[in-house]
Amino acid sequence: MSESDDPNLTYDIDWPMLEKTRFIPLSVLSTFTVRSLLYPFTLVRTRLQVQVQSSIYNGTWHALTSTARYEGFRSLYKGFLVYNGQLIPGIIYITAFEAIRSHANILSTNQYLRAGVAGSMASMIAQILACPIDIISQHMQLVGLTSSSRKTHQQDRLSSTSNVNRRQIHRIHVPKEIRNSNYLVFKHICNTILYENASEKQRARFSLKGFYRGYFISTFLFSLTSAIWWPSYYFYQNQLLKIQSLFCKFSLAITLLLIRSSFVATSYTMPLLVIQCFAGPLSSLTSTFLTNPLDVCRTRIQVERERRKVIQIMSELWQEERFQVFTKGLTARLSHSCIYSLFIIFGYETVKRVSLKEEYRGTVKW
């Protein structure tokens, strides 16, 4: 009997099995490391989603190289410090997910249902803090974005014949003299959002509503994404385990047949962590494809200064992009989400194993 067949070993580490004082700080460190490496893709994704058609960038690689060439390499990390404020709602999300998934055993033993419910509810909780941070970081990512760095004959021709290409996103204007200071940019954006509805005579009046623009669509989007991602993750993990089991049996049979020997052959199985690292990107691929138009719509709502309804934004996107709305910024988003999932799952599952309580250390398959 192989280790994977041992009934005493579990594939799933539940919330009560974890040492929380070790799990939480290690999760924060792991997430911060991955976010730091992949932040340029986050910035580029936002810029691609905001541009009208291909008015500035042709795609992900063009956006990365153009941003670095015309604005400097440091510009790929605009809004990075603010973006990492997401670590707080991020840890709230993962602890809420694990706790809800554990307690959902009372309602159902179905692994996929528990994961879907826990993921969507955890997203709803985390978005209370995540939405304002997201809005500020998105505005900072767009500082310096201009079409003047890319003027082609094709663009001139299209802009002269199409009203769609002349349409611009009315976002917060940041004066050039303060663009080199992240603190001043942050302060300017926050003040603009706070007093966006106040006149010159009413400067004492401020509102936090601007920090929650698009809150409902954000909550819906991330709840839907989580409700798809986690069940997909466990589904792909289980399917890959089945494929591995069949492959091991087949290879073992072939080996015995070819060597015609009476010795007991042993089959090689991949570590569970490797299988989980395959399942993560596959689940991201699934959830990203299904939710991309909603993500584009959410970004537009949050960075535009003009308040408009979701249906208006979606109608405008359809006029601009038609069926390309399903792929707008998709390469950057897929690159980010799949690579992010690979590293996050590697860190997340490793941290869970490192954070196991002593009494459970011999009960988990690696």
C-alpha positions in Angstrom: 0.0 0.0 0.0 1.4 3.4 -0.9 1.4 6.4 1.3 -1.4 8.0 -0.7 -3.6 5.0 0.1 -3.1 5.2 3.8 -6.5 5.9 5.4 -4.9 7.6 8.4 -3.4 10.3 6.2 -5.4 13.4 5.2 -5.1 15.6 2.2 -6.9 18.5 3.8 -5.6 20.6 6.7 -8.6 22.1 8.6 -8.7 25.2 10.8 -8.6 23.5 14.2 -5.4 21.6 13.2 -3.4 24.9 12.8 -1.2 26.8 15.3 -2.7 30.3 14.6 0.3 32.2 16.1 2.5 30.7 13.4 0.1 30.4 10.6 -1.0 34.1 10.4 2.5 35.8 10.4 3.9 33.3 7.9 0.9 33.7 5.6 1.4 37.5 5.6 5.1 37.1 4.8 4.3 34.6 2.0 1.6 36.8 0.5 3.8 40.0 0.7 6.6 38.2 -1.2 4.4 37.0 -4.0 2.7 40.4 -4.3 6.0 42.1 -4.5 7.2 39.9 -7.4 4.0 40.2 -9.4 2.9 43.8 -8.8 4.0 45.0 -12.3 1.3 42.7 -13.8 -1.3 44.2 -11.4 -0.4 47.7 -12.5 -0.4 46.8 -16.2 -3.8 45.0 -15.9 -5.4 48.2 -14.4 -4.0 50.3 -17.2 -5.1 47.9 -20.0 -8.6 47.8 -18.5 -9.0 51.6 -18.3 -7.7 52.4 -21.8 -10.3 52.7 -24.6 -9.7 49.9 -27.1 -5.9 49.9 -27.9 -5.5 53.7 -27.7 -2.3 53.4 -25.5 -1.0 49.9 -25.4 -1.2 46.9 -27.8 -1.1 44.3 -25.0 0.5 43.2 -21.8 4.2 43.0 -23.0 3.9 46.4 -24.8 2.4 47.9 -21.6 5.2 46.6 -19.5 8.0 47.7 -21.8 6.4 51.1 -22.6 5.8 51.9 -18.9 9.4 51.1 -18.0 10.8 52.9 -21.0 8.9 56.2 -20.8 8.2 56.4 -17.1 11.2 54.5 -15.6 11.4 51.1 -14.0 10.2 52.5 -10.7 6.9 53.4 -12.3 6.1 49.7 -12.5 5.7 49.9 -8.7 3.4 53.0 -8.5 1.0 52.5 -5.6 2.9 49.5 -4.3 2.9 50.5 -0.7 -0.8 51.4 -0.7 -1.5 48.1 -2.5 0.2 46.2 0.3 -2.4 47.5 2.7 -4.4 44.7 1.1 -2.4 42.3 3.4 -4.8 43.2 6.3 -8.0 42.3 4.5 -6.1 39.5 2.9 -5.3 37.8 6.2 -8.9 38.5 7.3 -10.0 36.7 4.1 -7.9 33.6 4.6 -8.7 33.2 8.3 -12.4 33.8 7.7 -12.3 31.3 4.8 -10.6 28.6 6.9 -12.9 29.2 9.9 -16.1 29.2 7.9 -15.1 26.2 5.8 -14.4 24.3 9.1 -17.7 25.2 10.7 -19.6 24.5 7.4 -19.2 20.8 8.2 -22.4 21.2 10.3 -24.3 22.1 7.1 -22.7 19.8 4.6 -19.9 17.4 4.1 -19.6 18.2 0.4 -16.0 19.6 0.0 -16.9 21.8 -3.0 -20.0 23.3 -1.4 -18.1 24.1 1.8 -15.3 25.7 -0.2 -17.6 27.8 -2.3 -19.7 29.1 0.6 -16.6 29.9 2.7 -14.9 31.6 -0.2 -17.8 33.9 -1.1 -18.5 34.8 2.6 -14.9 35.5 3.3 -14.7 37.9 0.3 -17.8 39.8 1.5 -16.1 40.3 4.9 -12.7 41.3 3.5 -14.1 43.8 0.9 -15.2 46.2 3.7 -11.5 47.1 4.1 -10.2 46.0 0.7 -12.4 48.3 -1.4 -10.9 51.7 -0.3 -7.4 50.4 -0.6 -8.1 49.1 -4.1 -9.5 52.4 -5.3 -6.5 54.4 -4.0 -4.0 52.0 -5.4 -5.7 52.0 -8.8 -5.6 55.7 -9.1 -1.9 55.7 -8.1 -1.2 53.0 -10.8 -2.7 55.4 -13.5 -0.6 58.4 -12.6 1.4 59.4 -15.7 -0.7 57.3 -18.0 -0.9 59.1 -21.3 -1.4 58.3 -25.0 1.2 60.9 -26.0 4.0 58.3 -25.7 2.4 56.1 -28.4 1.2 57.8 -31.6 0.9 55.6 -34.7 -0.5 56.2 -38.1 -3.2 53.6 -37.4 -4.2 55.3 -34.2 -4.5 58.7 -35.9 -6.6 57.2 -38.7 -8.9 55.4 -36.2 -9.3 58.4 -33.9 -10.3 60.6 -36.8 -13.1 58.3 -37.9 -14.3 56.9 -34.6 -15.9 58.7 -31.7 -15.2 55.7 -29.5 -11.4 56.2 -29.8 -11.7 59.8 -28.8 -13.5 58.9 -25.6 -11.4 59.2 -22.5 -11.8 58.0 -19.0 -12.2 61.0 -16.7 -9.9 60.0 -13.8 -8.2 62.1 -11.1 -5.7 64.5 -12.4 -2.4 64.6 -10.5 -0.2 67.7 -11.2 3.2 66.9 -12.7 5.1 68.7 -10.0 4.1 66.2 -7.3 4.2 63.0 -9.4 7.7 62.0 -8.1 6.5 61.9 -4.5 4.4 58.9 -3.6 3.3 60.6 -0.4 2.1 63.8 -2.2 0.3 61.7 -4.9 -1.4 59.6 -2.2 -2.4 62.7 -0.3 -3.8 64.4 -3.4 -5.8 61.4 -4.4 -7.3 60.9 -0.9 -8.2 64.6 -0.7 -9.8 64.6 -4.1 -11.9 61.5 -3.3 -12.9 62.9 0.2 -14.1 66.3 -1.2 -15.2 65.2 -4.7 -18.8 66.4 -4.1 -17.9 69.5 -2.1 -17.9 73.0 -3.6 -15.3 75.7 -2.8 -17.6 77.1 -0.1 -18.2 73.7 1.4 -14.5 72.5 1.8 -15.3 71.5 5.4 -17.7 68.9 4.2 -16.3 65.5 3.2 -17.6 62.1 2.4 -16.2 58.6 2.6 -18.6 57.4 -0.2 -15.9 57.9 -2.8 -13.7 55.3 -1.2 -16.6 52.8 -1.6 -17.4 53.5 -5.2 -18.2 50.2 -7.0 -18.4 48.5 -3.6 -21.3 46.3 -4.5 -19.9 45.2 -7.9 -16.5 44.6 -6.2 -18.1 42.5 -3.5 -20.1 40.6 -6.0 -17.1 40.0 -8.3 -14.7 38.8 -5.6 -17.4 36.7 -4.0 -18.2 35.1 -7.3 -14.5 34.6 -8.1 -13.9 32.9 -4.7 -17.0 30.8 -5.1 -15.6 29.5 -8.4 -11.9 29.4 -7.4 -12.0 27.3 -4.3 -14.3 24.5 -5.5 -12.3 24.5 -8.8 -9.1 24.1 -6.8 -10.3 21.1 -4.8 -11.9 19.6 -8.0 -8.7 19.9 -10.0 -6.7 18.6 -7.1 -8.9 15.5 -6.8 -8.9 14.9 -10.5 -5.1 15.2 -10.7 -4.8 12.7 -7.8 -7.0 10.3 -9.7 -4.9 10.7 -12.9 -1.8 10.1 -10.9 -3.2 7.0 -9.3 -4.2 5.6 -12.7 -0.8 6.5 -14.2 1.0 4.8 -11.3 -1.0 1.6 -11.7 -0.4 1.6 -15.4 3.3 2.2 -15.1 3.6 -0.5 -12.4 1.8 -3.0 -14.7 4.0 -2.1 -17.6 7.2 -2.4 -15.5 6.2 -5.8 -14.2 5.2 -7.0 -17.7 8.5 -5.9 -19.3 11.0 -7.1 -16.7 9.0 -10.3 -15.9 10.3 -10.4 -12.4 8.8 -11.6 -9.2 10.1 -8.8 -7.0 7.7 -6.3 -5.5 7.8 -3.1 -7.6 7.0 0.2 -6.1 5.4 3.1 -7.9 6.5 6.7 -7.7 4.0 9.3 -6.7 4.4 13.1 -6.9 4.3 15.0 -3.6 0.8 16.4 -2.9 2.3 19.9 -2.8 3.3 19.6 -6.5 -0.3 18.5 -7.5 -1.7 21.4 -5.5 0.6 23.8 -7.3 -0.9 22.6 -10.6 -4.4 22.8 -9.3 -4.0 26.5 -8.2 -3.3 27.9 -11.7 -5.9 25.7 -13.3 -8.6 27.1 -10.9 -7.3 30.7 -11.6 -7.6 30.0 -15.3 -11.3 29.0 -14.8 -12.3 31.8 -12.5 -10.5 34.5 -14.5 -12.1 33.6 -17.9 -15.6 33.6 -16.3 -15.3 36.9 -14.5 -13.1 39.1 -16.7 -15.9 41.4 -18.1 -17.0 42.1 -14.5 -13.5 43.0 -13.5 -13.1 45.4 -16.4 -16.4 47.0 -15.4 -15.4 47.3 -11.8 -12.1 49.0 -12.6 -13.9 51.5 -14.9 -16.4 52.4 -12.1 -13.7 52.8 -9.5 -11.3 55.1 -11.4 -13.8 57.3 -13.2 -14.7 60.6 -11.4 -18.2 60.7 -12.9 -20.7 58.6 -11.0 -22.5 56.3 -13.4 -24.6 53.2 -13.0 -23.2 49.7 -13.7 -25.5 49.2 -16.7 -24.2 52.5 -18.3 -20.6 51.4 -17.9 -21.4 47.9 -19.3 -23.2 49.5 -22.3 -20.3 51.8 -23.0 -17.8 48.9 -22.8 -20.0 46.9 -25.3 -20.0 49.9 -27.7 -16.2 50.3 -27.4 -15.1 46.6 -27.4 -17.9 44.4 -28.5 -16.8 40.8 -27.9 -13.3 41.9 -27.0 -14.6 43.0 -23.6 -14.2 39.3 -22.7 -10.5 39.4 -23.4 -9.7 43.1 -22.4 -6.7 43.0 -20.2 -7.1 39.2 -20.0 -3.5 38.3 -20.8 -2.2 40.5 -18.0 -4.9 39.2 -15.6 -4.3 35.6 -16.5 -0.5 36.1 -16.2 -1.0 37.7 -12.8 -3.6 35.3 -11.5 -2.1 32.0 -12.7 1.5 32.8 -11.5 0.1 34.4 -8.4 -1.9 31.2 -7.6 1.1 29.0 -8.2 3.2 30.9 -5.7 0.4 31.6 -3.3 -0.7 27.9 -3.1 2.9 26.8 -2.7 3.3 29.3 0.2 -0.2 28.7 1.6 0.0 24.9 1.7 3.6 24.9 2.9 2.7 27.4 5.7 -0.3 25.2 6.7 2.0 22.2 7.1 4.6 24.2 9.0 1.9 25.5 11.3 0.4 22.1 12.1 -0.1 21.4 15.8 2.1 18.6 17.1 -0.6 16.1 17.5 -1.5 16.3 13.7 2.1 16.2 12.3 2.0 12.5 11.4 -1.6 12.6 9.9 -1.0 14.8 6.9 0.2 13.7 3.4 3.0 15.8 1.9 
